[in-house]
Amino acid sequence: MGEEVKVFRTWSSPFALRVVWALDLKGIKYETIYEDLSNKSPLLLQYNPIHKKVPVLLHNSKPIAESLVILEYIEDTWKHRPLLPQDPHQRANARFWIKFGEDKVFPAVRDSLLKQGKEQEEAHEAALESFKLLEEELKGKKLFGGEEIGMVDIALGWLANLVSVLEEVLVLKFIDEHKFPLLSAWMRLFADIPVIKQSWPPRDKLVTKYIAIREARLATN
Amino acid sequence: MAEESKVTLYGYSPCPFGKRVEMALKLKGVPYEYVEEDLTNNSQMLLSLNPVHKKVPVLVHNGKPIAQSLVILEYIDETWKNGPQLLPKDPYKRAQVRFWASFVQQQLFESMLKEFKTKGETQEEASKELFEKLKLLEEGLKSFYFDSDRSIDTEHVGLLDLVFVSVFGSYHKVQEEVLSVKTIDPEKSPLIHSWLTALLDLPVVKETLPPVEKMVAHIKFFRQRFYLPQLNDP
């Protein structure tokens, strides 16, 4: 059919990985364009003038930005191998948890990386509180999507990727096996799925990246 | 059976997020019961319906609660398929609606709230931020939302209209009264201004958004009672 699909990403952006996973799960063929965020390409700036960020999905020359918006677009466009349930209430539940991940989980983990002292402690506490709720939601399920990966797993998948990296960088525990057995099991299961595993950025490079980010942030304080 | 299909909306009248859900239900012609929750008191009902956030709005349908206003709007659109569609059918247009709804909600509303919650230099920064973001919205509207002859289609009110008017409708005027700040200037943001004016004229909006005086009183109360005392400087 000659559908042109392109993904603008960086080697490590957890948001871009969501798009890669969704496309790979649905078996969509696409071209990858790697961006250097310190030197953004004119194309990226043209396709995402508002936020100037990755990921951007380009489909038949039309750009879509914001990873969660892109996920919904992918779901609306390629209807096989659905990532959301059919039932409206279950869909609403999935969207609720995706939003929770974005509004509560991610900022707390991010601030644990970027802050220090009391602010870091508070962020870390908030992260742990958010994990408790995720643990509850996993009761009776292997994956947030049930038996198969769904959009919630994809949206939260960055945890499976980054939590152990940040634990090493910060010397701080986030997801303790004993406190969060279901969440720990989910992270292992998710990370091991072939489509996911094949696109993990190299761990040592991630450790280096996040050490550098933290050091740069501390230096500016 | 009738009990099951009943729709109840728990809201708090100054809160714009509940208002947008109300407007959506009205547009779809869905009968509902509205229950006012006083957020200054903890309510047991609220704690059981939305244990994660303990917040409004919460929509209860078929005995099941749904929280988060944007999630609720999509649920309403998917459940009641008769009546106007809140989201377009075309995937790319849907993506644009979601993108801008997220922008209004996360970027614009957050800056606006910062303005109310702070004073002095921090408040000035928040105002500047808000102004920059409004410029982006104005640009975005030109390429996406309005058709080539720049007319505003109020026949087909959708999700983005509801998100936008619930955030700006009352707050915009309230800001002017409480903070003496003019946010939506017809000269600097002509498209946004004409869009807002057209929306505020719609019956469903007029009958749902609280009157400006009530909002002013509310924001003043919140500012005095909660926001300003939390600030460090006197």
Interface residues (C-beta under 8 A of the other chain):
Chain A: P49 I50 H59 K62 I64 A65 E66 L68 V69 I70 E72 Y73 D76 T77 P88 H89 R91 A92 N93 R95 F96 K99 F100 L133
Chain B: V52 H61 N62 K64 I66 A67 Q68 L70 V71 I72 E74 Y75 E78 T79 P91 Y92 R94 A95 R98 F99 S102 F103 L136 E139 G140
